[in-house]
Amino acid sequence: MMLTWDDVQYILRTVLRWWWVVVIAVGISAGTTFYLTQNQPDSYYARATLQIGNAFDSTLPDRNQLELSASLGQFYQELARREPILAPVREQLQIQAPWQYISDRMLQTNVVPNAGLLEIAIVDTNPERAAALSNAIGEQLMAYSPTSPEKIEDQQQEIQRQIDASLAKSDELEVQIAEMQRKVDEATSAADRREFREQLDELETSFNDEQSTYRTLLSLLNNSAVNSIDFLARAIPPSEALPSKRRIALGSAGLAGMMLALLAIFVLERLDNRWKGQRDLTDRFGLDDLGFVPIGPPILLADSEFAQNRERAIRNVHTNVLLAAAGGGSRSFIISSPHPSEDRACLTIDLAYLFARSGHKVLVVDADLSNPLLTRTLLPHSGPLDWSQLAQDTQSEIWVHLRPTAIPNVMLLPGKIADDHGLPALVPSLHWPDLVKQLLNAADIVLFDGPAALDSADAALLSPLVDGVLLALDPKHNMRDSVDRSKARLLHQKGARLLGAVTFTPSGQASGLRGFWKQLGVEQYPALPAAGSTHVGASGFVGPRDPASVIVTPPPEHVQSPANGYPVDFDGKHTNPSGMVASVRSAARTPSEKHSSLRRRRRLRSNIDYEDAE
């Protein structure tokens, strides 16, 4: 499988992400090498050349002799590194280093096979010692050889004397043959001619024998010098040092450090469970980037400067969501995250705010039943609400459970904070389709805040029932495995559309709603002002009339119900199931009234039916 340009870009970005590992590894390796080599002394190179055999002195060199000389050169090359040669040399020159050190670190040998030459080189910090050691090894090899130069020289002199005598006799026979040939030509009688012819034949036979003897002696002369060793050139103390290898060592160390750094980056990348930036969404998870949102309170609760920055980011997300959902419907969305998140609740509120400003009737559903942060934010004193069993009765009226918010054209279907045992409410999976159908009949846009993808199966069950799913991610808290598992769960059901991911980025504001309210000295979750207490500010967005109304106070003993049990429409008015509108009452409900709410509701329906009859 070939690498694509995208793969190369991903590798380069990964290396750039861990650039400091490369800098540290290269710096340590190169710095250590520089420190170790800065005081290193210069080295000197001395070489002696030995000749094996006498091929250069032979007038008729034999190819077999050259091959034999090359084989002997290999033998002497290995012998030069052994103790029988180096130990006497070490004692002779009084070298402190052991012979093994000389063999491994100082001695270099090379055989020139086509010339029958053996090169003995020594690298040392002392030029005189390098030359002396090289020559001493050559002399020790010559002494260790089976034929010493003196014996070979005497033998060759004797053979050469015999060769000279053979040549002289051959010359004499040639003269006699020429004289006898003249006599044969001048003979007048047949008897004389026959006698001269016989003498000529004897002379020619003697000449041929002498030539054969000459060739034998010449071959013996050459063969007797094949296994001989002699200096062709002795080593002399070098006057110049070898070029420094410090740069090569530094470059090699830096390259090795870089290779180790790349290996370390690969290991760290496998072990690191974090992800950074919006580019990782596409590279790592295959998710479309829907934009980034600065972490902080919703637009309606933020100061003007931060509100403008956040509104620009939310508008970008809103545009990307509509473009991603084009062609597949854009009425219902899930804003999910791996786990319950205050920042996700703020994102849901801001998206609902933008949809409402576009003229849509927006219904926000707090579907995160394990931790309904949206309900705590919009209805902090609503008490334990429960719509989890709403879908079990298809005849239920959805308007009875809706609550008005401080944002015009935005209604809330609050979630149940917990049951009597403190456990989160659960929605039967078979009733999600009926619930979604009722919600779509009640509003233009339906936004589900949650459920969290990893806390329950509700997000996976609800995903194919809506037009699109948004995954809200915080790189600081959502690790890579959480994002991968969240994506897998949200796409588990056939028909689910994961539009992309929204990334939360740090900002000058405190992180999340809790951090914002801790700056104000309030430890509880923040809440928007009550319905009807908002106004349009100078920046064009809706905010509380009185900034002091934003501060959350503990709930009173008698909890005020926004609707007193009556159905409420998007204008904040009460309505009956037939569409009749009644005036809003704001009386507080006592605990006894709270327990008898069902009886009052039945009485209300009887009165309304009576008025219709009149």
LUMVEXVEX-320681 format. One record per residue: residue in one letter; x negated, z, y negated of N, C-alpha, C, CB in turn. Coordinates in steps of 0.1 Angstrom, whole numbers, plus 5000, padded with zeros to 4 digits. Each point is the difference from the previous one (the first is absolute). Glycine has a CB too. Example, Ala and Ser with C-alpha at 12.3 -4.5 7.8 and 13.67 -1.06 7.14 Angstrom:
BEGIN
A486850785057500950004988499150004988501950125012;S498549814977499150004989500850084989498849785006;
//
This chain:
BEGIN
M499150005012500950004988499150004988501950125012;M498349784979499249994988500550084989499449775007;L499750284984500450084989500649914989498250165005;T502849884989500649934989499550064987502149955013;W498249984976499650054987500650134997499749774992;D501650255012500650134998499350115007502249894997;D497350085015499250105008498750044993501049925021;V498449974973498750034993500350084988499149785008;Q502050194985500350084988500350145003500949804989;Y499850225023500350145004498750085003502249925009;I496950014998498750075003499250034988499949885022;L500150034968499350024988500650124992499349764999;R502050245000500750114993499750135007501849854992;T498250155022499750135007498650054997501549925018;V497549984981498650044997500050054986499149845016;L501650104975499950044986500750144998500049764993;R501050275016500750134999499050115004502249895005;W496950085004499150105005498649974994501350045021;W498649904967498749964995499050114999501249834987;W499250295011499150124998499350035014501550094982;V499149875029499350025013498949915001502150075011;V498149804984498949905001498850054990501749815005;V498750244984499050044990499250125006501449924981;I499250185025499350115005499249965012501950154993;A498649775016499249965012498849924996502150005014;V498049904977498949924996499050084992501549805000;G499050294991499150084992499250105009501649984981;I499050085029499350095008498949935008502050155001;S498449745006499149935008498849944992501949955016;A498449984973499049944992499150114993501549804997;G499150304998499350114994499050075010501950034984;T498650005028499150065010498949915003501950125009;T498349754993499049915003498949994989501649875014;F498950124973499150004989499150124999501749864988;Y498950265015499350124999498950015011502050114991;L498349835021499150015011498949894999501850095014;T498449814978499049894999499250004987501549875015;Q498950214976499350004987498650045001502250044989;N497450055020498750055002499349945012500750214989;Q499849695016499449945012498849924996502249985011;P496650044996498849934996500049855004498850215003;D500349714991500049865003499449985014499749944976;S500749955030499549975014499149874999502150115011;Y496949894998499149895001500149945014498450104983;Y501349765017500149935013498749935003502449964995;A497050085017498849945005500249935013498650184987;R500849705015500349935013498749945005502349954992;A497550075022498949945007500649905010498650204997;T500749685005500549905009499049985011501249884981;L499350135032499249985012500449875006499950255004;Q499049695002500249875007499950035015499049874981;I502050085026500150025015499549875006501950174999;G497049835009499549885006499149924990502049995015;N497649894989499149924991500649864999498050135007;A503349864991500649874999499549934988502050095011;F497649984978499549934988498649945002501450164986;D497849905024498749965002499949895010499250224994;S501949755014500049915010500149864995501050165016;T498249744989500249864996501149945006497649994996;L502950065016501149945007501050125003498549815011;P502350234979500950115003501149975010499650084976;D500750015032501049985011501350074996498149985017;R503049954985501350064996500250135009500949774994;N498750235018500250125009499250124994500449855020;Q498550124975499250114994500750064988497949885008;L502750034984500750054988501250095004499349804987;E501450165023501150085005499650135006501349795004;L497550215003499550125006499550094989499349885020;S500150074969499650084989501250074993498049854997;A503150085002501250064994500550115009500649784989;S499450215024500550105009499150124999500949835015;L497850154984499050114998500250074987498449885015;G502050044975500250064987501250105000499149794989;Q502050185018501150095002499550135007501649815001;F497550185008499550115007499250094991500049875021;Y499150074972499250084990500850064989498049855006;Q503150084990500850054989500650145005500549764992;E500050245020500650135005498950105002501949875010;L497050094995498950095003499550074987499449865020;A500750074969499550054987500850124996499249784993;R502050245011500950114996499950125010501549834989;R497750165021500050115010498850104997501049845017;E499250274990499050114998498649965004501850155005;P497949775006498649975003499249934989500749985023;I500149954968499349934988500050094988500749785010;L500550284987500150074987499450145000502149884997;A497950195015499450135000498550004997501750075017;P497549844989498650004996499849964986499549945023;V501349974972499949964986500350124990500749765006;R500350324998500450114992498850104999502449975006;E497050065006498950095000498749944993500950095022;Q499049784979498849944993500150014985499849845019;L501450134976500250014985500450134995500649765001;Q499750345008500450144996501350004992497550075000;I503449865005501449994994500850125005499949754998;Q500750324992500850125004501349975007499050114980;A501649775016501349975006499849975015500849914978;P500250125030499949975014500149855003501150225005;W498549735006499949865003501449945001497950045012;Q503250044991501349955000500549974986500550145020;Y499049934970500449974986499349874996500350254995;I498549735009499349884997500749885006497850124999;S502649895014500749905007501449964994498850075020;D501950034976501449984995500149974985500750155018;R498449914974500249994985498949924994501050225001;M497849775004498949934993499649875006499250224994;L500949765019499549885007501149895000498450155014;Q501149734983500849885002499249895007501350064979;T499349895032499349905008500849875000498850185014;N500549714987500749875001499149905008501250054978;V499549875030499349905008500449874995499950155021;V499149764977500349864996499849925013499250034975;P501949945032499849945013499449865001502050135005;N498249794985499549865000498550004997502249914994;A497350205001498550004996499250105007500749934978;G499950155031499350105007499450114992499549825016;L501250224973499550104991500850135001499249824984;L500250295014500650135000499750074986499950025026;E501250014967499850074986500350145002500649794988;I498450295007500250155000500050054985498850025023;A502350034972500250044986500350155000500849774994;I498750294995500250144998500550024986498150075016;V503050014982500550034987499750154997501949825002;D497450214988499650144997499950024985498750015022;T501350114974499850034986498649994995502050155002;N497049855008498649994996499549865005499750255003;P499949674987499649865004498850005009500949924979;E498150165019498850015009500350045014498650054980;R502350055021500450045013500849905007500050244992;A500849695001500849895006499149895006501950054984;A497149915009499149905005499250055012499949894977;A499650235022499250065011500850015012498650124983;L502649935016500950025012500349875006500950204990;S499449695003500349875005498849955008501649964981;N497250055013498849955007499750085013499149914978;A501150225021499750095011500949975012499250174984;I502049805014500949965011499649875006501950124988;G497749785004499549885005498850025009500949884980;E498150205015498850025008500350085013498750014979;Q502350085021500450075012500649915010500350214987;L500549695008500649905009498949915007502150004986;M496949975006498949925005499250075011499949884978;A499950255020499350085010500850035012498850114982;Y502549895016500950025012500349885008501150184987;S498549705008500349885007499149995012500749884979;P499650045032499250005012498749934998502150005013;T497849914978498749934997499550034986500749815016;S498250244983499450034987499449884994499650245006;P500349754981499449884994498649975004501450054981;E497850055022498649985004499949935014499350204987;K501549855022500049935013500549865000500450225010;I500749764982500549874999499049904993502350104998;E496949954993499149924993498849965009500650114979;D498949985030499049975009500549895011499050234997;Q502249805007500649905010500149864994501250195011;Q499349814977500249874994498749934997502150094990;Q496849995007498749934997499549945013499550174982;E500649905030499649945012500749875004499450235008;I502049784990500849885003499649894990501950145009;Q497849894979499749904990498649945004501350124982;R497849965024498749945004500249905011498850214993;Q502049835017500349905011500749884995500150195015;I500749824975500749884995499049914993502150144997;D496949924996499049924993499249935010499950164981;A499749915030499249935011500849895006498850215005;S502549814998500849905006500149874990501350185013;L498849854975500149894990498649925000501750134986;A497249945015498749935000499849925012499150194987;K501349865025499949935012500949885000499550205012;S501749814982500949894999499449894992502050155003;D497449894986499349904991498949925008500650144979;E498649945028499049945008500549905010498650204997;L502549845010500649915010500549874994500650205014;E500049824974500549884993498849904997501950144990;V496949915006498949914998499649935013499250154981;Q500749935030499649945012501049905005498850215006;I502549824992501049905004499849874993501650195005;A498249824982499849884992498749925004501150124981;E497849955022498849935005500249935013498750174988;M502149905022500249955013501049884999499650225010;Q501349784980500949894999499249884995501950164995;R497149864996499249894996499249935011499850114978;K499749985031499249955012500949925009498550204998;V502749855004500949925008500349864994501150215008;D499049794979500349874994498749905001501750124985;E497149945015498849924999499549965014499450114978;A501149965033499549975013500349865004500450245007;T498549695001500249865003500349985015498449954982;S501350155026500249995014501250095004497649955005;A503150015005501150085005499650145005501249785006;A497750235000499650135005499750104988499049895021;D500350064969499850084988501350054993497849884997;R503150015002501250044994500850105007500149774991;R499950225023500750105008499450144999500649825016;E498150194983499350134999500350064986498249925016;F501750004974500350054986501550054999498249854990;R502750075017501450045000500250145006500749755001;E498750285010500150135007499550114991499849885023;Q499150104971499550104991500950034988497749935006;L502949964989501050014989501250085004499249784991;D501350205021501150085005499750155001500849805012;E498050234992499650145001499950064986498749955021;L500849984970499950064986501450024994497849884997;E503150035005501450024995500750125007500149754995;T499650275018500650115007499550134994500349875021;S498450134976499450124994500550034986498049965014;F502349934979500550024986501450065001498649804992;N502250155017501450055001500050155004500849775006;D498350265003500050155004499550084988499549935024;E499650024968499650084989501150024989497649915004;Q503249984995501150014990501150115005499649764994;S500650245019500950105006499550144998500849835016;T497950194985499450134998500150044985498449965019;Y501549944972500150034986501450054996498249834996;R502850105010501350044997500350145006500749765000;T498850275011500350135006499350114991500149905023;L498750084973499350104992500750024986497949945011;L502649954984500850014987501250085001499149784993;S501750205018501250075003499750155002501049805010;L497950234997499650145002499650074987499249945023;L500249984968499650064987501350044992497949855000;N503150065000501250034993500850125006500149764993;N500050245021500850105006499450144999500849835016;S497950184983499350135000500350074987498349915015;A502250024974500350074987501450024997497949894992;V503150085018501450024997500450144998500449805014;N499050304993500450144999499050074992501149995022;S498449954968499150074991500650024987498149895011;I501550224982500550044987498950014990501950125010;D498349824978499050014990500650004986498349895015;F501150164975500550004987500049864994499350244997;L501849724998500049874992499950044986501449895017;A499250224978499850054987500250155000500949784990;R498150295004500150155000500850044987497850025012;A502850104989500850054989499050054989501950065015;I498549924972499350054989500950094992498549794999;P501050314994500950094992500849924989498450195005;P502949824995500849924990499850074986501749945018;S498349974972499950054986501350024993497849875000;E503350075006501350024993501050065010499549804986;A501350285009501050075008501249905003499450234990;L501349815020501249925004501150024989499550035025;P501349874973501150014991500950125003500049754996;S500550324994500850125003501449965005498850134982;K501749945028501349975005501050104995498949915021;R500850154968501050104994501349944996498150134992;R501949755002501249934997500849965012498949924979;I500450035031500749975012500650125007498549815004;A500850304995500550135006501250054992497750065008;L502249934979501250044991501249915003498450094983;G501349785017501249915003500650035014498949834985;S500350195025500550025013500850135001498149875009;A501350244984500750125000501349994992497850125001;G502249814988501349984993501049935008498850004979;L500849895028500949935008500550085012498849794994;A500350295012500550095011501050104994497849975012;G501950094976501050094994501349944997498150124991;M501949755005501249934997500849985013499049894981;M500350075030500749985013500650135005498449825005;L500950294993500550135004501250044991497850075008;A502149894979501150034991501349925004498450054982;L501449835022501249925004500650065013499049794990;L500150255019500550075012500850124997498149905013;A501350184977500750134996501349974993497850114998;I502249784994501349964994501049965010498849924980;F500850015030501049975011500550125007498849785003;V500450324999500450125007500950084990497950015014;L501750004974500850084990501349934998497950084989;E502149795011501349934998501050025011498849834987;R500650195025500850035012500550145000498849835013;L500450264981500450145000500850044988497950055013;D501949884976500750034988501549965001497849984987;N503050125011501549975001500649974987500050155020;R499249844969500649984987500149854997499150214992;W501749764998500049864995500150014985501249915021;K498249994972499950004986500549874994498150165002;G502749864988500449884992501149915006497750014991;Q502849915001501149915005499549885008501250064980;R497549915019499449895008500050045015498649934981;D501350205022500050045014501449985006498250174995;L502849834997501349975006500149875008501050134981;T498449775013500049875007498949995010500949904979;D497950155018498949995009500250085013498549964980;R501950175018500150095011501350005007498450144989;F502749865003501350025006500949875000499850244992;G499849665001500849885000501350024992499049935022;L501050154968501250034992499849934986500450225012;D500849734983500049944987499950114989501349805009;D498050174981499850104989501149984990497550015003;L503450094996501150004991499750064986501550015019;G497350044980499650064987499550145001501649854989;F497950205001499550144999500850084990497749935008;V502550204994500850084991499150134997502249915009;P497650124979499250124997500850135004498949884981;I500450215025500650125005500450094988498649995021;G502650054979500550094990501550015001498149934985;P502650135005501450025000500749874998499750234992;P501649775010500849874997500049974986501550055019;I499049834978499949954986500850094991499849775008;L501450284997500950084991499450144997501949885010;L497150174998499450134998498649994994501450085019;A498049814979498749994995499949994985499449885022;D499550144973499849994985499949854997498850214999;S501449754989500249864996498849915004501350084981;E497449975018498949915003499949985015498850094980;F501450015028499949985014501349935005498650215003;A502549814991501349935004499849854998501350214994;Q498149754995499849864998499149935011500350044975;N498650035028499149955011500750005013498150094987;R502650015016500750015013501149895001499550255002;E501349734986501049915001499549865002501350144984;R497549825010499449875003499749995014499149994977;A500450115029499649995015501349995008497950144996;I503249945001501249995007500649864999500450254997;R499649704991500549864998499349905009500650064976;N498149955025499249915008500550025015498050014984;V502150115020500550035014501449945002498650215001;H502349814989501349955001500149855001500750204986;T498449735006500049865001499449955014499749994975;N499350075029499449965013501050035012497750054991;V503150065008500950035010501149895001499650244997;L500949724991501049895000499549875005501150124980;L497749855016499449875005499850015015498949974978;A500650145027499850015014501350005008497950134996;A503149924998501350005007500949884998499950244998;A499649674994500849884997500249925012499049994977;G502349965025500449935011500550085012498349844993;G501550295006500550095011500950114995497949955012;G502550044976500950104995499250114992501649965019;S499050094971499350104992500950114995498449834993;R502550225016500950104996499750145006501749834999;S497650185012499750135006498550005003502350025009;F497150094988498550025002499850145005499449834983;I499550185025499550135004498750024994501249995022;I498650124971498750044995499550115009500549944976;S498650025033499550105011498650034997501649915017;S497950194990498650045000499650075013500150024975;P498749995028499750075013500650145001497949875001;H502150204988500550145000500750024987498150085015;P502850024984500750034988499050014988501850115013;S498649834976499149994988500850024987498449855013;E501150234978500650014987499849874992499550255000;D499349695002499849874993500949895004497650074998;R502849935015501049915005501450024993498749985022;A501750154977501250034994500049954985500350205015;C498649824978499949964986500149845000498550204994;L500949735015500149865001501449955002497749995009;T503150085000501449975002500850024987499750065024;I500150054969500750024988499749894990499950255004;D498949714994499649904990500649865004497950134995;L502049845018500649875004501550004998498249975017;A502550144986501450014997500349994985500350145020;Y498849914972500249994985499949864996499050234998;L500049695007499949864996501149925005497650035000;F502949995013501149925005501350034991499050015023;A501150124973501250044992499949934986500250225013;R498649784981499949934987500349855001498350184994;S501649775018500349855002501549985001497849975011;G503050134988501449995001500650025014499849854982;H499450205027500550025014500550145001498449835009;K502650195000500450145004499150045012502449964991;V496850145007499050045010500450125007498249894986;L501750115027500250125008498750045006502449935004;V497250194993498750065006500450095011498849984978;V500750005034500250085012498850085003501749835009;D498550304991498950095005500050005015500150144979;A499249775027500049985015498950085007501049784997;D498250294995498950085006500650145003498249874988;L502450145024500750125003499150125003501949865008;S496950114995499050115004499550074987499449875021;N500650064968499550054987500649934989497850075011;P503549954985500649924990499550034986502050005014;L496949954982499450024987500949944989497750015011;L502949884992500849934990501250084996499349785009;T501350295001501150094997499650114991501149935021;R497850134982499550114993499649964985499150105021;T500649784977499649954987501349974992497849915009;L503150024997501249964992501150105000499449775006;L500850315005501050105001499450135005501849835004;P497450244987499350125005501050115004498149944986;H503150075008500950115003501249955008499350114979;S500649795029501149945007500450085012499449784992;G499750315013500350075012499949925012501550144987;P498849915025499949935012501049895002499050205010;L500649674988500949895001499849935013500049974975;D501049975031499849945013500849875001499750235010;W499749664991500649875002499649955014500249954975;S499050135032499449955013501149965010498050144995;Q503249925004501149975009501049914994499750225011;L499949724978501049914993500449885008499050084979;A500049865028500249885007500850025013498049914990;Q502250215014500750025013501549974998498350185006;D502249834982501449974997500049884991500750245002;T499749655003500049874993501050004989499249885020;Q501750214980501150014990499650094988501749965018;S497150104983499550094989499949924987498850155017;E501549914972499949944987498650034994502550024997;I496649885001498750024996499950064986499349815014;W501750164978500050054986500150154999501049794993;V499550275017500150155000498750075000502249985012;H496849954994498750065002498949964989500550015024;L499949904967499149964990499950104988500449765007;R498450244987499850094988499549924989499650205015;P500849834973499549934988498650054997502349974991;T496949945002498650044996499949984985499149945022;A499850104972499749994986499749854996499250235000;I500749685010499749864997501349935001497750025009;P502749914980501249925001500049905011500350034975;N500949955031500249905011499250035012500449834983;V499150305019499350045012500750125006497849924990;M502750075022500650115007499050045012502449924994;L497850205010499250065011500950055011498350074983;L501249895029500550055012499050105005501349795006;P498950344991499050105003499950035014500450104978;G498449955026499750045014500250145002498449815002;K501850235011500150145003498650055002502249965012;I497650154981498650065000499750065013500250054976;A500750025030499750065014501450055005497650064994;D502449965019501250065006499950155000500349795014;D500650274993500050155000498850065006502549995001;H496849945008498850055007498749954993501450015021;G498849924967498849954994499449875005499550244995;L501349705014499549875006500549894992499950105023;P499449794976500549884992501249945006497749964992;A503249985000501249945005499649875007501450104981;L499449865029499749885007501349914999498450125016;V501349754984501149905000500049935013499849974975;P501450035032500049935013499749854998501750165008;S497449795000499449864998501149905001497850085009;L503349954999501049905001500949984988500050065024;H499950034966500950004988499249944988501350195009;W497549784992499349944989500649874995497950115008;P502549805001500649874995501250034992499149885019;D501850214985501350034993499750064987501250035021;L497850064978499650064988499549904990499550215012;V499649714992499549904991501149904995497750025011;K503249954997501149914996500850074989500149895023;Q500250244979500850074990499350014987501150135018;L497649894982499250014988499949874993498750185010;L501249714997500049874993501349964993498349935017;N502850134989501349974994500250094987500949945022;A498250164976500250094989499249974988500550175017;A498449744985499149984988499449865002499550244998;D499949714990499349885001498750015007501149934978;I498150175018498750025006500050145007498949854982;V500550155030499950135007498550025003502449975011;L497150144984498650045002500050125009499349904978;F500050095033499850125009498650064997501549895018;D498550234978498850074999499650075013500550044975;G498749895033499750045013500949935010499350234992;P500749815020499350115006498549975001502050075013;A497250044989498649995003499749935013499650204986;A499549715014499849915012499550085012499549814985;L499750295013499450075012500750135003497949904994;D503150154998500650135003501249995009499250074978;S501449815023501149985009500249865003501150204991;A499949775018500249865003501049934991499650065023;D500950024967501149944991499549884992501050234999;A497749784996499549884993500049885008498650164986;A501049855026499949885009501449955003497950085010;L503150014992501349965003500749944988500150185017;L499649874971500649954988499449874994500650244995;S498249735009499349894994500749875002497950125004;P502549845008500749875001501449994994498749985021;L501850134974501350004994500049974985500750165017;V498149844977499949984985499349864998500050254996;D500049724991499449874996498550005000502149954987;G497350175011498650014999499550145000500049794987;V498850235017499350135001498850004992500950045023;L498950064969498850024992499350125005501149914979;L497650085023499250115005499250054988499949905024;A500450234972499350064989498850085006502150024987;L496749955008498850055006499150074989500149825018;D499350294986499050064991498750005008501850154989;P497249785006498749995008499450145002499649774991;K500750325000499450145001500550085011499649994976;H501749995028500650085010500449925012500950154982;N499449725017500449925012498849945006502249964990;M497450085022498849955006500349865007499150245004;R499949705001500249865006500950015012497849934991;D502050175018500850005012501450034996498150085013;S502250004977501450024995500649874995499450244994;V499949684999500549884995500349905011498850034979;D500349965031500249915011501250045008497549965001;R502650175002501250055008501349984992498550175012;S501449854975501349994992500449855000499350194985;K499849725014500349865000500649965014498249954983;A501250105027500549975014501450055002497650015008;R502750114987501350065002501049924991499050225005;L500749754983501049934992500349865005499250134980;L499949815027500249865005500350015015498549914983;H501950215022500250015014501349925004498950235000;Q502249794992501249935003500049864995501250224998;K499449695010500149864996500949984988499749945024;G499849984967500849984987499550084989501949945014;A497250154988499550094988499149914992500250215014;R499949814972499249924991499250104992501749824998;L497050185004499150094992499549914989499450155020;L501149874968499749924989498550024995502450014993;G497150115009498650034996499950144997499849784990;A499150265002499750144998499750014985499050035023;V501450094972499850054986498950105001502449954992;T496650045000498850095001500150094988498649835012;F501350304990499950104990498550024996502150125008;T497749884979498650014995500050124990499649755002;P499250314997499950124992500249964985498450115016;S502049994976500249974986499650134992501949835005;G498350164982499850124992501050115002498949864984;Q502250115022501050105003499750085012501749864989;A498950255013499850085012500549925012500150224988;S499449815024500449925012501450055004497649975007;G503449944993501350035005500850084991499049985023;L502350054981500950084992499550144999501949855007;R497650215005499750145000498850024990500850025024;G498249894976498950024991500549994985498449905017;F502650014980500549994987500650134995500449755004;W500450315005500750124996499150125000502149905009;K496950104999499050115000499350004986499749995025;Q500149894969499450004987500950074990498849795006;L502550204996501050074991500250155004501149784996;G498350265014500150145004501250025009498950074980;V501749835025501250015009499649975014501649944981;E498750155028499649985014501049935009498750204997;Q502549784998501149935008499949854997501450214999;Y499449725010500149864998500749964987500049975025;P499649934968500649964988501449945002497849974989;A503050025001501349935002500349934987500850185016;L499949714986500549924988501250084994499349785010;P501050204977501150074994501349965007498750024978;A502350065019501349975006500649874995500450255002;A500549705006500649874996500750024986500349945024;G499649964968500650004987499150064989502150015011;S496850054992499150064990498849924997500850225008;T499349654993498949914997500249924988499549995024;H499549954971500149914988498949905002501050184985;V499149715007499149895000498950034989501749835008;G497150194997498950034990499549884993499450185015;A499549844977499549904992499349895008499750164982;S499849885030499349905008501049925008498150155002;G503249884998501049915007500450065013499049814988;F500450305017500450055013500850134998498049905011;V502850134999500950124999499250125003502049865007;G498250254984499450125002500950124997497849894995;P501850235007500950114997500250024985499250115021;R501949944975500350024986499150114995502449935003;D497550175004499150114995498950025010502050124989;P496749875007498950025009500150135007498649864986;A501950245008500150135007500950005012499650114978;S501349795022500949995012499349965012501849954985;V497050005014499249955012499650125008499349804988;I500450325006499550115007501050055010498650074980;V500949965032500950045010500150155000499449805014;T501850254987500250155001500650035014500350024975;P499550105030500550035013501549985000498250165004;P502449795007501449985001500850124998499649815016;P501650194977500850114998500750055013500449934976;E500250185023500750055012501149925004499350234994;H501549724996501149915003499549864997501850174995;V498049755015499549864999501049914994498450045019;Q501349894971500949914994500049865007499750114978;S501449845026500149885007500249894990500950115021;P498449784980500149894990501449945000497649965002;A503150045010501249945001501250095004498749795006;N500950334997501150105004500849955012500150084977;G499249845032500749965012500749874998500250235006;Y499949724982500849874997499149885002501550124984;P499049775020499249885000499649964986501249925021;V497650024977499549964987499549865001499350234995;D501049694994499649864999498749994992502449925002;F497149964995498749984993500150044985499449825017;D501850204978500150044986500150154999501249794995;G498750295015500150145000501450054999497850004989;K503249925015501450055000500550025014500449884979;H500550215023500650035013501049895003499750254997;T500449715016500949905004500550045014498949824987;N502450145016500550035013499849885009501850154990;P498549865022499749885009500849884997499650165017;S501549854975500749884996499549944988502050105010;G497049964983499549944988500450074988499949795012;M501050314988500550074988498950084994502350015010;V497750014977498950074993500650124994498849794995;A500650335007500450124994498850054991501550065020;S498850034971499050064991499150095008501649994981;V497150025014499050085006500250144996498449815001;R501650285010500050144997498650065003502550015006;S497250094986498650065001500150145004499249844983;A501950215022500150145004499150035012502350014991;A497050115008499150045011500950055012498250064984;R501249925028500750045012499450135005500449765006;T500550334996499650135006499849995015501350124981;P498149985025499849995014501349995008498050134997;S503149934998501349995007500549864998500550244997;E499349704991500549864998499249915009500750054977;K498149985025499149915008500550005014498150054986;H502450065020500550005013501349945002498750215004;S502149784985501349945000500149864994500950234999;S497949715000500049864994500849905008497750054991;L502349965022500849915008501550014997498250005018;R502350134980501450024998500449944986499950215015;R499249814975500349954987500049854999499050204990;R500149745019499949855000501349955006497550015003;R503150055007501249955006501250024990499250065023;R500750054969501150024990499949904989500050245005;L498749724991499849904990500549865005498050124992;R501849855020500549875005501550005000498049975014;S502750144989501450015000500649984986499950155020;N499449914970500449984986499949864996499450244995;I499549705009499849864996501049915006497650044997;D502849985016501049925006501350024993498850015022;Y501550114974501250034993500149924987500150235011;E498849774981500049934987500249855003498550184990;D500949775021500249865003501449965003497749995008;A503050114998501449975004500950004988499650115022;E500049984967500850004988499849874992499950255000;
//
